[in-house]
Amino acid sequence: LREGLRLVTTEQAKELASRHACIVLDARPAADYKAGRIPGSVSLPYDNLEAELAHVQVLLSPAQPIMTYCSGKDCDESFLLTLYLRKAGFTNIVLYAGGFEQWTAAGLPVEGGAR
């Protein structure tokens, strides 16, 4: 638990994403998102948050389940995005700290890119 955030494992992230139990937000830069992402995830790049949030906000309601992720353990974008969303009043957020790196390492399906 960092800053009181709820973290999920790769197994939990897979379960949430496959059941469409939450909106999955990809905090990585748009180019990374286009290159490959967790299936069904929505791009909300932290490096362009102000501009992008307007497009995504229509999908979100304050109590709605949200899962954020970025590249992996060495990246802080999803952590910062989660903190930002919490300050904005979103209460039901989990952070997938393993991110895209652990997702692909586990051999899970990927959407987009040149595969």
DSSP file with accessible surface (Angstrom, degrees, kcal/mol):
  #  RESIDUE AA STRUCTURE BP1 BP2  ACC     N-H-->O    O-->H-N    N-H-->O    O-->H-N    TCO  KAPPA ALPHA  PHI   PSI    X-CA   Y-CA   Z-CA
    1    1 A L              0   0  152      0, 0.0     2,-0.5     0, 0.0     3,-0.2   0.000 360.0 360.0 360.0 111.4    0.0    0.0    0.0
    2    2 A R    >   -     0   0  112      3,-0.3     3,-2.2     1,-0.2     0, 0.0  -0.922 360.0 -13.0-103.5 126.6    1.5    3.3   -1.2
    3    3 A E  T 3  S-     0   0  129     -2,-0.5    -1,-0.2     1,-0.3     3,-0.1   0.815 127.3 -60.5  55.4  30.4   -0.2    6.4    0.0
    4    4 A G  T 3  S+     0   0   51      1,-0.2    -1,-0.3    -3,-0.2     2,-0.2   0.686  98.0 149.8  72.2  17.4   -3.1    4.2    1.1
    5    5 A L    <   -     0   0    4     -3,-2.2     2,-0.5     1,-0.0    -3,-0.3  -0.593  49.1-121.9 -84.9 145.9   -3.7    3.0   -2.5
    6    6 A R  E     -a   94   0A 127     87,-0.6    89,-2.9    -2,-0.2     2,-0.3  -0.762  29.1-157.7 -86.7 126.2   -5.1   -0.5   -3.1
    7    7 A L  E     -a   95   0A  72     -2,-0.5     2,-0.3    87,-0.2    89,-0.2  -0.785   2.0-154.8-102.9 147.8   -2.7   -2.6   -5.3
    8    8 A V        -     0   0   20     87,-2.1    90,-0.5    -2,-0.3    89,-0.4  -0.921  12.5-127.7-120.8 150.6   -3.6   -5.5   -7.4
    9    9 A T     >  -     0   0   77     -2,-0.3     4,-2.9    87,-0.1     5,-0.2  -0.335  35.7 -99.5 -82.0 172.6   -1.5   -8.5   -8.6
   10   10 A T  H  > S+     0   0   26      1,-0.2     4,-2.7     2,-0.2     5,-0.2   0.916 125.8  52.4 -60.0 -41.5   -1.3   -9.6  -12.2
   11   11 A E  H  > S+     0   0  119      1,-0.2     4,-2.1     2,-0.2    -1,-0.2   0.926 111.9  44.8 -61.7 -45.2   -3.8  -12.3  -11.5
   12   12 A Q  H  > S+     0   0   96      2,-0.2     4,-2.8     1,-0.2    -1,-0.2   0.903 112.4  52.1 -66.1 -39.8   -6.3   -9.8  -10.0
   13   13 A A  H  X S+     0   0    0     -4,-2.9     4,-2.8     1,-0.2     5,-0.2   0.919 109.5  49.8 -62.3 -42.7   -5.7   -7.4  -12.9
   14   14 A K  H  X S+     0   0   80     -4,-2.7     4,-2.8    -5,-0.2     5,-0.2   0.924 111.5  49.0 -61.5 -44.2   -6.4  -10.1  -15.4
   15   15 A E  H  X S+     0   0   89     -4,-2.1     4,-2.0     2,-0.2     6,-0.2   0.939 113.2  46.2 -61.0 -48.6   -9.6  -11.0  -13.6
   16   16 A L  H  <>S+     0   0   34     -4,-2.8     5,-2.4     1,-0.2     6,-0.5   0.924 116.4  44.8 -61.6 -45.8  -10.8   -7.4  -13.4
   17   17 A A  H ><5S+     0   0   10     -4,-2.8     3,-1.0     1,-0.2    -2,-0.2   0.918 113.6  48.6 -67.7 -41.9  -10.0   -6.7  -17.1
   18   18 A S  H 3<5S+     0   0   73     -4,-2.8    -1,-0.2     1,-0.3    -2,-0.2   0.836 114.7  44.8 -72.0 -30.1  -11.5  -10.0  -18.4
   19   19 A R  T 3<5S-     0   0  142     -4,-2.0    -1,-0.3    -5,-0.2    -2,-0.2   0.454 105.1-128.5 -87.7  -1.3  -14.7   -9.5  -16.5
   20   20 A H  T < 5 +     0   0  151     -3,-1.0    -3,-0.2    -4,-0.3    -4,-0.1   0.903  57.7 151.0  51.9  41.2  -14.9   -5.8  -17.5
   21   21 A A      < +     0   0   32     -5,-2.4     2,-0.3    -6,-0.2    -4,-0.1   0.529  61.8  11.8 -80.2  -9.0  -15.3   -5.2  -13.8
   22   22 A C  S    S-     0   0   19     -6,-0.5     2,-0.5    -5,-0.1    44,-0.2  -0.973  85.0 -92.7-156.5 166.1  -13.7   -1.8  -14.0
   23   23 A I  E     -b   66   0A  29     42,-2.4    44,-2.8    -2,-0.3     2,-0.6  -0.784  41.0-144.5 -84.3 129.4  -12.5    0.9  -16.4
   24   24 A V  E     -b   67   0A   7     -2,-0.5    18,-3.2    16,-0.4     2,-0.5  -0.885  13.2-161.7-100.7 119.7   -8.8    0.2  -17.1
   25   25 A L  E     -bc  68  42A   0     42,-3.3    44,-1.9    -2,-0.6     2,-0.7  -0.908   8.0-151.5-107.4 125.2   -6.8    3.4  -17.6
   26   26 A D  E     -bc  69  43A   0     16,-2.9    18,-2.9    -2,-0.5    44,-0.2  -0.847   8.8-172.0 -95.1 113.2   -3.4    3.3  -19.3
   27   27 A A        +     0   0    0     42,-3.0    19,-2.3    -2,-0.7    20,-0.4   0.440  49.8 108.3 -87.7   0.6   -1.3    6.1  -17.9
   28   28 A R  S    S-     0   0   11     41,-0.3    16,-0.2    17,-0.2     5,-0.1  -0.289  84.9 -77.0 -75.4 163.7    1.6    5.6  -20.4
   29   29 A P    >>  -     0   0   30      0, 0.0     4,-1.9     0, 0.0     3,-0.8  -0.206  47.4-108.3 -56.1 151.4    2.3    8.0  -23.2
   30   30 A A  H 3> S+     0   0   34      1,-0.3     4,-2.6     2,-0.2     5,-0.2   0.828 117.8  58.0 -54.1 -37.3    0.0    7.7  -26.2
   31   31 A A  H 3> S+     0   0   71      1,-0.2     4,-1.7     2,-0.2    -1,-0.3   0.896 106.9  48.0 -62.8 -39.4    2.7    6.1  -28.4
   32   32 A D  H <> S+     0   0   64     -3,-0.8     4,-1.2     2,-0.2    -1,-0.2   0.909 110.5  52.0 -66.0 -42.1    3.1    3.3  -25.9
   33   33 A Y  H >< S+     0   0   43     -4,-1.9     3,-0.6     1,-0.2    -2,-0.2   0.933 110.4  47.8 -58.8 -46.0   -0.6    2.8  -25.7
   34   34 A K  H 3< S+     0   0  143     -4,-2.6    79,-1.5     1,-0.2    -1,-0.2   0.850 106.8  58.0 -64.9 -33.7   -0.8    2.5  -29.5
   35   35 A A  H 3< S-     0   0   68     -4,-1.7    79,-0.3     1,-0.3    -1,-0.2   0.759 130.2 -37.5 -69.9 -25.8    2.1    0.0  -29.6
   36   36 A G    <<  +     0   0    3     -4,-1.2     2,-0.3    -3,-0.6    -1,-0.3  -0.669  65.1 173.3 164.3 140.6    0.3   -2.4  -27.3
   37   37 A R  B     -E  111   0B  43     74,-2.0    74,-2.8    -2,-0.2     3,-0.1  -0.959  45.3 -74.2-153.2 167.3   -2.0   -2.4  -24.3
   38   38 A I  S >  S-     0   0    0     -2,-0.3     3,-2.2    72,-0.2    72,-0.2  -0.535  70.7 -94.6 -64.9 129.1   -4.1   -4.4  -21.9
   39   39 A P  T 3  S+     0   0   40      0, 0.0    -1,-0.1     0, 0.0     3,-0.1  -0.204 107.4  13.2 -53.7 134.1   -7.3   -5.3  -24.0
   40   40 A G  T 3  S+     0   0   45      1,-0.3   -16,-0.4    -3,-0.1    -2,-0.1   0.396  92.2 141.7  83.8  -2.7  -10.1   -2.9  -23.4
   41   41 A S    <   -     0   0    4     -3,-2.2     2,-0.4   -18,-0.1    -1,-0.3  -0.340  45.5-134.0 -75.4 157.0   -8.0   -0.3  -21.7
   42   42 A V  E     -c   25   0A  37    -18,-3.2   -16,-2.9    -3,-0.1     2,-0.4  -0.913  20.2-118.2-111.8 134.1   -8.5    3.4  -22.3
   43   43 A S  E     +c   26   0A  21     -2,-0.4   -16,-0.2   -18,-0.2   -13,-0.1  -0.588  41.5 157.6 -76.5 123.8   -5.6    5.8  -22.9
   44   44 A L        -     0   0    0    -18,-2.9     2,-0.2    -2,-0.4     5,-0.1  -0.614  27.2-158.3-139.5  75.2   -5.2    8.5  -20.3
   45   45 A P    >   -     0   0    2      0, 0.0     3,-1.6     0, 0.0     7,-0.2  -0.394  11.5-148.9 -64.0 126.1   -1.5    9.5  -20.6
   46   46 A Y  G >  S+     0   0   77    -19,-2.3     3,-1.4     1,-0.3     4,-0.2   0.838  96.2  64.0 -63.1 -29.8   -0.3   11.2  -17.4
   47   47 A D  G 3  S+     0   0  105    -20,-0.4    -1,-0.3     1,-0.3   -19,-0.1   0.571 117.2  27.6 -72.8  -6.5    2.2   13.3  -19.5
   48   48 A N  G <> S+     0   0   74     -3,-1.6     4,-2.2     2,-0.1    -1,-0.3  -0.115  82.4 139.1-140.9  37.5   -0.8   15.0  -21.2
   49   49 A L  H <>  +     0   0   11     -3,-1.4     4,-2.8     1,-0.2     5,-0.2   0.883  65.1  53.0 -58.2 -49.5   -3.4   14.6  -18.4
   50   50 A E  H  > S+     0   0  141      1,-0.2     4,-0.7    -4,-0.2    -1,-0.2   0.924 115.3  40.9 -56.2 -47.0   -5.2   18.0  -18.6
   51   51 A A  H  4 S+     0   0   52      1,-0.2     4,-0.4     2,-0.1     3,-0.2   0.893 120.7  42.2 -69.3 -39.8   -5.9   17.7  -22.3
   52   52 A E  H >X S+     0   0   51     -4,-2.2     4,-1.4    -7,-0.2     3,-0.8   0.782  97.3  73.3 -81.2 -28.1   -6.9   14.0  -22.3
   53   53 A L  H 3X S+     0   0   10     -4,-2.8     4,-3.2     1,-0.3     3,-0.2   0.871  89.0  61.6 -58.8 -36.9   -9.0   14.0  -19.1
   54   54 A A  H 3X S+     0   0   66     -4,-0.7     4,-0.6     1,-0.2    -1,-0.3   0.886 105.6  47.1 -57.0 -39.5  -11.9   15.8  -20.8
   55   55 A H  H <4 S+     0   0  133     -3,-0.8    -1,-0.2    -4,-0.4    -2,-0.2   0.847 119.4  39.0 -69.5 -35.8  -12.3   12.9  -23.3
   56   56 A V  H >< S+     0   0    5     -4,-1.4     3,-2.4    -3,-0.2     4,-0.5   0.792  97.3  76.5 -87.4 -29.3  -12.1   10.2  -20.6
   57   57 A Q  H >< S+     0   0   89     -4,-3.2     3,-1.5     1,-0.3    -1,-0.2   0.800  84.6  65.5 -57.5 -30.7  -14.1   11.9  -17.9
   58   58 A V  T 3< S+     0   0  126     -4,-0.6    -1,-0.3     1,-0.3    -2,-0.1   0.760 101.0  52.0 -62.6 -23.6  -17.4   11.2  -19.7
   59   59 A L  T <  S+     0   0   86     -3,-2.4     2,-0.4    -4,-0.1    -1,-0.3   0.589 101.5  79.4 -83.7 -13.7  -16.8    7.5  -19.1
   60   60 A L    <   -     0   0   20     -3,-1.5     6,-0.0    -4,-0.5     3,-0.0  -0.780  50.1-176.2-108.9 142.1  -16.2    7.9  -15.4
   61   61 A S    >   -     0   0   58     -2,-0.4     3,-1.6     4,-0.1    -3,-0.0  -0.946  41.2-107.7-125.8 154.2  -18.4    8.3  -12.3
   62   62 A P  T 3  S+     0   0   86      0, 0.0    29,-2.2     0, 0.0    30,-0.7   0.805 115.5  36.0 -53.5 -38.2  -17.0    8.9   -8.8
   63   63 A A  T 3  S+     0   0   67     27,-0.2     3,-0.1    28,-0.2    27,-0.1   0.476  89.1 121.1 -96.3   0.4  -17.7    5.5   -7.3
   64   64 A Q  S <  S-     0   0   45     -3,-1.6    28,-0.4     1,-0.1     2,-0.2  -0.354  73.1-104.8 -67.6 138.5  -17.0    3.5  -10.5
   65   65 A P        -     0   0   51      0, 0.0   -42,-2.4     0, 0.0     2,-0.4  -0.459  44.8-179.5 -64.7 130.4  -14.3    0.9  -10.3
   66   66 A I  E     -bd  23  93A   1     26,-2.4    28,-2.6   -44,-0.2     2,-0.4  -0.987  15.6-164.4-131.7 139.3  -11.1    2.0  -12.0
   67   67 A M  E     -bd  24  94A   0    -44,-2.8   -42,-3.3    -2,-0.4     2,-0.3  -0.997  11.1-163.0-122.9 130.1   -7.8    0.2  -12.5
   68   68 A T  E     +bd  25  95A   0     26,-2.2    28,-3.0    -2,-0.4     2,-0.3  -0.839  14.2 164.5-108.9 150.0   -4.7    2.2  -13.5
   69   69 A Y  E     +bd  26  96A   0    -44,-1.9   -42,-3.0    -2,-0.3   -41,-0.3  -0.981  10.7 177.7-153.5 161.9   -1.5    0.9  -14.9
   70   70 A a        -     0   0    1     26,-0.5    30,-2.8    -2,-0.3    31,-0.2  -0.527  61.1 -49.9-138.5-145.7    1.7    2.0  -16.7
   71   71 A S  S    S-     0   0   42     28,-0.2    30,-2.8     1,-0.2     2,-0.3   0.889  92.3 -90.2 -66.6 -41.5    4.8    0.4  -18.0
   72   72 A G    >   -     0   0    2     28,-0.2     3,-2.0    27,-0.2    27,-0.2  -0.994  68.2 -23.6 161.3-158.4    5.7   -1.4  -14.7
   73   73 A K  T 3  S+     0   0  127     25,-0.4    25,-0.1    -2,-0.3    26,-0.1   0.750 125.7  54.8 -58.1 -30.8    7.5   -1.1  -11.4
   74   74 A D  T 3  S+     0   0  152      2,-0.0     2,-0.4    -3,-0.0    -1,-0.3   0.364  96.6  78.6 -88.7   6.8   10.0    1.5  -12.7
   75   75 A a    <   -     0   0   24     -3,-2.0     4,-0.2    22,-0.2     3,-0.1  -0.921  54.0-168.3-120.1 141.7    7.4    3.9  -13.8
   76   76 A D     >  +     0   0   78     -2,-0.4     4,-2.9     1,-0.1     5,-0.3   0.389  60.9 101.3-105.0   1.3    5.3    6.3  -11.7
   77   77 A E  H  > S+     0   0   46      1,-0.2     4,-2.5     2,-0.2     5,-0.2   0.900  85.7  43.2 -59.6 -43.9    2.7    7.4  -14.2
   78   78 A S  H  > S+     0   0    4      2,-0.2     4,-2.6     1,-0.2    -1,-0.2   0.886 113.8  52.6 -71.0 -34.7   -0.1    5.2  -12.9
   79   79 A F  H  > S+     0   0   20     -4,-0.2     4,-2.3     2,-0.2    -2,-0.2   0.956 113.3  43.6 -61.1 -48.2    0.7    6.0   -9.3
   80   80 A L  H  X S+     0   0   62     -4,-2.9     4,-2.4     1,-0.2    -2,-0.2   0.899 113.4  51.5 -66.2 -38.8    0.6    9.7  -10.0
   81   81 A L  H  X S+     0   0    0     -4,-2.5     4,-2.8    -5,-0.3     5,-0.2   0.919 109.0  51.1 -63.1 -42.6   -2.6    9.3  -12.1
   82   82 A T  H  X S+     0   0    1     -4,-2.6     4,-2.4     1,-0.2    -2,-0.2   0.929 110.8  47.7 -61.5 -45.5   -4.2    7.3   -9.2
   83   83 A L  H  X S+     0   0   30     -4,-2.3     4,-2.3     1,-0.2    -1,-0.2   0.919 112.2  50.6 -60.7 -42.9   -3.4   10.1   -6.7
   84   84 A Y  H  X S+     0   0   66     -4,-2.4     4,-1.6     1,-0.2    -2,-0.2   0.936 111.2  47.2 -60.2 -48.1   -4.7   12.7   -9.1
   85   85 A L  H  <>S+     0   0    0     -4,-2.8     5,-2.4     1,-0.2    -1,-0.2   0.887 109.7  53.8 -64.4 -37.5   -8.0   10.9   -9.6
   86   86 A R  H ><5S+     0   0  104     -4,-2.4     3,-1.6     1,-0.2    -1,-0.2   0.926 108.5  49.0 -62.2 -44.1   -8.4   10.3   -5.9
   87   87 A K  H 3<5S+     0   0  178     -4,-2.3    -1,-0.2     1,-0.3    -2,-0.2   0.828 106.1  58.6 -62.2 -31.3   -8.0   14.1   -5.3
   88   88 A A  T 3<5S-     0   0   56     -4,-1.6    -1,-0.3    -5,-0.2    -2,-0.2   0.447 129.2 -96.2 -79.7  -0.7  -10.6   14.6   -8.0
   89   89 A G  T < 5S+     0   0   37     -3,-1.6     2,-0.5     1,-0.3    -3,-0.2   0.514  76.7 140.3 103.2   6.6  -13.1   12.6   -6.0
   90   90 A F      < +     0   0   13     -5,-2.4    -1,-0.3     1,-0.1     3,-0.2  -0.735  22.8 178.1 -84.9 126.2  -12.8    9.1   -7.5
   91   91 A T        +     0   0  103    -29,-2.2     2,-0.5    -2,-0.5   -28,-0.2   0.576  60.5  64.6-108.3 -12.9  -13.0    6.7   -4.6
   92   92 A N        +     0   0   50    -30,-0.7   -26,-2.4   -28,-0.4     2,-0.4  -0.555  68.1 137.0-118.1  66.3  -12.9    3.2   -6.1
   93   93 A I  E     - d   0  66A  10     -2,-0.5   -87,-0.6   -28,-0.2     2,-0.4  -0.926  29.7-170.3-118.6 136.8   -9.4    2.9   -7.7
   94   94 A V  E     -ad   6  67A  13    -28,-2.6   -26,-2.2    -2,-0.4     2,-0.5  -0.930  17.1-138.2-119.6 150.4   -6.9    0.1   -7.7
   95   95 A L  E     -ad   7  68A   2    -89,-2.9   -87,-2.1    -2,-0.4     2,-1.1  -0.932   2.1-155.3-111.0 123.8   -3.3    0.4   -9.0
   96   96 A Y  E >   + d   0  69A   0    -28,-3.0     3,-0.8    -2,-0.5   -26,-0.5  -0.793  18.1 178.2 -96.4  89.0   -1.8   -2.4  -11.1
   97   97 A A  T 3  S+     0   0   25     -2,-1.1   -22,-0.2   -89,-0.4    -1,-0.2   0.799  73.0  64.8 -66.2 -30.3    1.9   -1.6  -10.2
   98   98 A G  T 3> S+     0   0    3    -90,-0.5     4,-1.7   -26,-0.2   -25,-0.4   0.833  87.7 173.5 -63.2 -30.9    3.2   -4.5  -12.2
   99   99 A G  H <>  -     0   0    0     -3,-0.8     4,-2.3   -27,-0.2     3,-0.3   0.061  50.5 -29.4  60.4-162.6    1.9   -2.8  -15.3
  100  100 A F  H  > S+     0   0   34    -30,-2.8     4,-2.7     1,-0.2     5,-0.3   0.835 132.5  61.7 -60.9 -33.6    2.3   -3.7  -18.9
  101  101 A E  H  > S+     0   0  105    -30,-2.8     4,-2.1    -3,-0.3    -1,-0.2   0.946 110.7  37.0 -59.0 -51.1    5.7   -5.3  -18.3
  102  102 A Q  H  X S+     0   0   67     -4,-1.7     4,-1.7    -3,-0.3    -1,-0.2   0.848 113.3  59.0 -73.2 -31.6    4.3   -8.0  -15.9
  103  103 A W  H  <>S+     0   0    7     -4,-2.3     5,-1.9     2,-0.2    -2,-0.2   0.956 112.6  38.2 -59.2 -50.3    1.1   -8.4  -18.0
  104  104 A T  H ><5S+     0   0   47     -4,-2.7     3,-1.9     1,-0.2    -2,-0.2   0.875 111.5  58.8 -71.6 -35.1    3.2   -9.3  -21.1
  105  105 A A  H 3<5S+     0   0   88     -4,-2.1    -1,-0.2    -5,-0.3    -2,-0.2   0.832 102.7  54.7 -61.4 -29.9    5.7  -11.4  -19.0
  106  106 A A  T 3<5S-     0   0   62     -4,-1.7    -1,-0.3    -3,-0.2    -2,-0.2   0.452 117.9-116.8 -82.7  -0.1    2.7  -13.5  -17.8
  107  107 A G  T < 5 +     0   0   66     -3,-1.9    -3,-0.2     1,-0.2    -2,-0.1   0.734  59.0 158.9  75.0  20.7    1.8  -14.1  -21.5
  108  108 A L      < -     0   0   23     -5,-1.9    -1,-0.2     1,-0.1    -2,-0.0  -0.421  48.7 -83.7 -78.1 156.7   -1.5  -12.4  -21.2
  109  109 A P        -     0   0   87      0, 0.0     2,-0.4     0, 0.0    -1,-0.1  -0.219  42.4-157.9 -64.6 148.6   -3.3  -11.1  -24.3
  110  110 A V        -     0   0   30    -72,-0.2     2,-0.3    -3,-0.1   -72,-0.2  -0.946   3.0-147.8-127.7 145.3   -2.3   -7.7  -25.8
  111  111 A E  B     +E   37   0B  71    -74,-2.8   -74,-2.0    -2,-0.4     2,-0.0  -0.873  58.9  10.2-113.2 147.3   -4.4   -5.4  -28.0
  112  112 A G  S >  S+     0   0   33     -2,-0.3     3,-0.5   -76,-0.2   -77,-0.2  -0.209  76.6  90.9  84.0-174.8   -3.0   -3.0  -30.6
  113  113 A G  T 3  S-     0   0   40    -79,-1.5    -1,-0.2     1,-0.2   -77,-0.1  -0.209  93.4 -60.1  77.3-171.7    0.5   -2.8  -32.0
  114  114 A A  T 3         0   0  111    -79,-0.3    -1,-0.2   -78,-0.0   -78,-0.1  -0.015 360.0 360.0-103.0  26.5    1.9   -4.6  -35.0
  115  115 A R    <         0   0  224     -3,-0.5    -3,-0.1    -5,-0.0   -79,-0.0  -0.505 360.0 360.0 -71.9 360.0    1.4   -8.2  -33.8
